Structure formats: C-alpha cells, structure tokens
C-alpha cells in the first residue's frame, strides 16, 4: 500500500513542528516522492544529519510503505 503525501508531511511535522514541508509525487504512483523540508532543527547539522532527521521522522516507513523519497533540506 502506498503512502499519501499528507501522511509524509504529518510524520515530518510531528518530529519538527516548525517545518515547512513541500512534497511532490514524482511518478503519480504514491510511491516515489521528492520533498523539501525547511526547519530550524537543521541549523548547524551536516546534510547527512539533516536527512537522517527526516528519515527518522518517518518512523520506519521508508523502504516499506514508502518506496522512494528524495530529500532536500534547508534552514530558514
């Protein structure tokens, strides 16, 4: 079963309440998404650590319910 963009956003915003999240369904299949996350939580962290925060926010859905997610992160 595919994951809805709104579910992805909810998981991310739950972990980072200040986040501005933009999600794009890349293939129209609900399995391949790109997201941009802007959050103060990323300040001072390496890009790898920033992406880990996003993937951790998905609580294990990455690679299961959610097949592919391209992530871009920024600070405000």
C-alpha positions as CSV (number, residue, x, y, z in Angstrom):
1,X,0.0,0.0,0.0
2,X,1.3,3.4,-1.0
3,X,1.8,6.3,1.4
4,X,-0.1,9.6,0.9
5,X,1.8,12.9,0.7
6,X,-0.2,14.2,3.6
7,X,0.9,11.3,5.8
8,X,4.6,12.0,5.0
9,X,4.1,15.6,5.9
10,X,2.3,14.7,9.1
11,X,5.2,12.5,10.2
12,X,7.8,15.2,9.4
13,X,5.8,17.9,11.1
14,X,5.2,15.7,14.2
15,X,9.0,15.4,14.6
16,X,9.8,19.0,13.6
17,X,6.7,21.2,14.3
18,X,8.3,24.3,12.8
19,X,9.0,22.6,9.5
20,X,7.7,23.9,6.2
21,X,7.3,20.8,4.1
22,X,6.7,20.7,0.3
23,X,6.1,17.3,-1.2
24,X,5.9,16.3,-4.9
25,X,4.7,12.9,-6.2
26,X,7.3,12.2,-8.9
27,X,5.6,9.3,-10.7
28,X,2.0,9.8,-9.8
29,X,2.0,6.4,-8.1
30,X,2.2,7.3,-4.4
31,X,5.5,5.5,-4.1
32,X,8.1,8.0,-5.4
33,X,8.2,11.4,-3.8
34,X,10.5,14.4,-3.5
35,X,10.3,16.6,-0.5
36,X,11.8,19.9,0.6
37,X,11.9,20.5,4.4
38,X,12.8,23.8,5.9
39,X,13.4,23.7,9.6
40,X,15.4,25.4,12.3
41,X,16.2,21.9,13.6
42,X,18.8,21.6,10.8
43,X,20.9,24.6,11.8
44,X,24.5,23.6,12.4
45,X,24.0,20.0,11.2
46,X,25.7,18.3,8.3
47,X,23.5,17.5,5.3
48,X,23.7,13.8,6.2
49,X,22.4,14.5,9.8
50,X,19.6,16.7,8.3
51,X,18.5,13.9,6.1
52,X,18.7,11.4,8.9
53,X,16.3,13.6,10.9
54,X,13.8,13.5,8.1
55,X,14.1,9.7,7.6
56,X,13.9,9.1,11.3
57,X,10.7,11.2,11.4
58,X,9.1,8.6,9.0
59,X,9.3,6.0,11.8
60,X,10.4,3.1,9.7
61,X,8.1,3.6,6.8
62,X,11.0,4.4,4.4
63,X,11.7,1.3,2.3
64,X,8.4,-0.3,3.3
65,X,5.2,1.7,2.9
66,X,7.2,4.5,1.3
67,X,9.4,3.2,-1.6
68,X,11.4,6.3,-2.5
69,X,11.9,9.8,-1.1
70,X,14.3,12.3,-2.5
71,X,15.1,14.8,0.3
72,X,16.2,18.5,0.2
73,X,16.7,20.2,3.5
74,X,17.3,23.9,4.4
75,X,17.3,26.2,7.4
76,X,15.0,29.2,7.4
